[in-house]
């Protein structure tokens, strides 16, 4: 059974930093690309990043380029989202998910349809 768990969300001031964690079990870690999404109240789920199962340079949405990055720790079955220079518009619930099929991020990585397993999310609130 695949399980996904996000953690690390918090209340921070604008300009601050956070590191979110995503632990995935029930899948051979490294076989699937992994993505971060976020959702603000009343809005749809927005793609943030995708990283290949073996790591490497992540794909990032334009709204977070230059501020966010992603890393993985295979020994811990964990992916991290490193968020710097946070802004109020970064607030929301952050979710991670493994791609259904691909080890590397496909061109359509930002589509939620590519992902079957989601965690409960972790809340990030950035105050101005």
C-alpha positions as CSV (number, residue, x, y, z in Angstrom):
1,X,0.0,0.0,0.0
2,X,1.4,3.3,-1.1
3,X,1.5,6.0,1.6
4,X,2.5,9.6,1.2
5,X,3.1,12.0,4.1
6,X,3.9,15.7,4.0
7,X,5.3,17.6,7.0
8,X,7.1,20.8,7.9
9,X,4.5,23.4,7.3
10,X,4.4,26.4,9.6
11,X,3.5,30.1,10.0
12,X,6.4,32.3,8.8
13,X,6.9,35.9,8.0
14,X,7.4,37.2,4.5
15,X,11.0,36.7,3.4
16,X,11.4,33.7,5.6
17,X,12.3,30.1,4.8
18,X,10.9,26.7,5.4
19,X,11.7,23.1,4.5
20,X,8.9,20.7,3.7
21,X,9.4,16.9,3.8
22,X,7.6,14.2,1.8
23,X,7.9,10.6,2.8
24,X,6.7,7.9,0.4
25,X,6.4,4.3,1.3
26,X,5.0,1.3,-0.5
27,X,6.9,2.1,-3.7
28,X,10.6,1.4,-4.5
29,X,11.9,4.9,-3.8
30,X,13.7,6.3,-6.9
31,X,11.5,4.6,-9.5
32,X,9.0,7.4,-9.8
33,X,9.3,11.1,-10.4
34,X,7.9,13.1,-7.5
35,X,6.0,16.4,-7.5
36,X,4.9,19.1,-5.1
37,X,1.6,20.9,-5.5
38,X,-0.1,23.6,-3.5
39,X,-3.6,24.7,-3.0
40,X,-4.8,28.0,-1.6
41,X,-8.3,28.2,-0.1
42,X,-10.9,28.4,-2.9
43,X,-8.4,27.7,-5.6
44,X,-7.3,24.7,-7.6
45,X,-4.2,22.6,-7.0
46,X,-1.2,24.4,-8.5
47,X,1.9,22.6,-9.6
48,X,5.1,23.7,-7.9
49,X,7.9,21.3,-8.8
50,X,8.9,17.9,-10.1
51,X,12.1,16.0,-9.6
52,X,13.2,12.7,-11.1
53,X,13.2,9.6,-8.9
54,X,17.0,9.6,-8.9
55,X,17.3,13.3,-8.2
56,X,18.9,16.0,-10.4
57,X,17.7,19.4,-11.4
58,X,14.0,19.8,-10.6
59,X,11.4,21.4,-12.9
60,X,10.0,24.4,-11.1
61,X,6.9,26.6,-11.8
62,X,7.7,30.1,-12.9
63,X,6.1,31.5,-9.6
64,X,8.8,29.8,-7.5
65,X,11.9,29.7,-9.7
66,X,14.9,31.3,-8.0
67,X,13.3,30.8,-4.5
68,X,12.4,27.1,-4.2
69,X,14.4,24.0,-4.8
70,X,14.0,20.3,-4.3
71,X,16.2,17.5,-3.1
72,X,15.8,13.9,-2.2
73,X,17.3,11.6,0.4
74,X,17.0,8.1,-0.9
75,X,18.1,6.5,2.4
76,X,15.2,8.1,4.1
77,X,12.6,7.7,1.3
78,X,12.1,11.4,1.6
79,X,11.8,14.4,-0.8
80,X,12.3,17.9,0.4
81,X,11.0,21.3,-0.8
82,X,13.4,24.1,0.3
83,X,11.5,27.4,0.2
84,X,13.2,30.7,0.5
85,X,12.1,34.3,0.3
86,X,8.5,33.3,1.1
87,X,5.7,35.6,0.1
88,X,2.1,35.7,1.2
89,X,1.0,34.3,-2.1
90,X,3.0,31.1,-1.3
91,X,0.5,30.3,1.5
92,X,-1.6,27.2,1.1
93,X,-1.7,23.5,1.7
94,X,1.3,21.7,0.1
95,X,1.0,18.2,-1.2
96,X,3.4,15.8,-2.7
97,X,2.8,12.8,-5.0
98,X,4.7,10.2,-7.0
99,X,4.2,10.0,-10.7
100,X,2.1,7.1,-11.8
101,X,4.5,5.8,-14.4
102,X,7.6,7.8,-15.2
103,X,11.0,7.9,-13.4
104,X,11.8,11.3,-15.0
105,X,9.6,14.3,-15.0
106,X,7.5,14.3,-18.2
107,X,6.4,17.4,-20.0
108,X,3.0,17.1,-18.5
109,X,4.3,16.9,-14.9
110,X,2.1,19.8,-13.8
111,X,-1.1,17.9,-14.5
112,X,-2.8,16.4,-11.4
113,X,-4.0,13.5,-13.5
114,X,-0.5,12.1,-13.5
115,X,-0.7,11.4,-9.8
116,X,-2.7,8.8,-8.0
117,X,-1.4,8.9,-4.4
118,X,-1.6,12.0,-2.3
119,X,-0.9,12.8,1.3
120,X,-3.0,14.9,3.7
121,X,-0.9,18.0,3.0
122,X,1.0,20.4,5.2
123,X,-0.1,24.0,5.8
124,X,2.1,26.9,5.0
125,X,1.1,30.4,6.0
126,X,3.2,33.4,5.1
127,X,2.3,36.6,6.9
128,X,3.0,40.0,5.4
